[in-house]
């Protein structure tokens, strides 16, 4: 009883030949094995939303692992299998990956009060998903290639721009879906359906989140903070009284929200200038979010989140030093470039971006942005062996000389390599 229609034209229009070939050949391999094969989930949803998404999830009616092995052999691909779940990841020679899962009835534990209706395994597989908009499937088997399967009126909800769960116990089964609802709502500019919103409020009243580990809450929060613009999602989390699961005293104050917006501006600025520089966007936002807390509280939150210690140092130590540095800069600017450099070079990109976003002082912001665009690229060409050639005896003095040369270069007093060598000769003399 699914609504079906062909979306072959849409696929040809929006998908690269590369992706199309992967899908077509997956259908052919499934045919050989006598399995049903479907592309499902976010990939299909985003096809309708004109959003690029190359995360292909394929569900197999039959044996997903056997399918993955056969498919991988054909494609000379590597494969990771997870026998327990009947899932596999296929990794093509060029590194591109796709996920394979087995559609199996046994996977779904019916919530107690739902009738045991008979369903095909693909339908059951889709029924146990979070929201209607994620339940679209495209058939890949050759004779039916490109047939869209829509059991749960997903196309209608996509058109109406609404996030709806599939059954009333969805959030009881998996409370993380509440965060996902907000994330999708904001990402697509949709709104959470009335019934669904009511169920979220119920879930919060019932304190379902207390069953949820801090690690899982952190995982969802991090994904929200990785979205293009997390600010409205934070407001939404507040609307549903969810911020208390991060910390009971966390409120989206005007200052927090304006700092969030400032982060977005700074990140846009950064990304335009330094396209290839990678950093953790979520960490910049989370520093802002936890800004109101004293170190002990921040530490406790990070512990409850089961955050890796390599990340904990960012929130529990570096960001406090960042704030101290802002304070120091405000009192001491203007200063020489070399001093700015020495102050800022200890910080990682995330903390510098945080500092730029939260400072209210234009001169301080300029100093940091100047560090980003100019100072941190500055380097001297002379090395220890150059000092040796000039006749300086190796020792701790090398560090001092090279530092002095770098300072001079940062402050614009020397430019070329021969400037540097002259500077060193004078310095030694
Ligand atoms: N899913 C779910 N419940 C969850 C998490 C995921 O039902 N708590 C389902 C969703 O229906 C989704 C699929 O599992 O389609 C894959 O999850 P994920 O990769 O997180 O979803 P995407 O829709 O691809 O999200 P994103 O675009 O953020 O990658």
Boltz pocket constraint, residues with backbone or C-beta under 6 A from the ligand:
constraints:
  - pocket:
      binder: B
      contacts: [[A, 40], [A, 41], [A, 42], [A, 43], [A, 55], [A, 128], [A, 129], [A, 130], [A, 131], [A, 134], [A, 135], [A, 174], [A, 176], [A, 177], [A, 180]]
      max_distance: 6.0
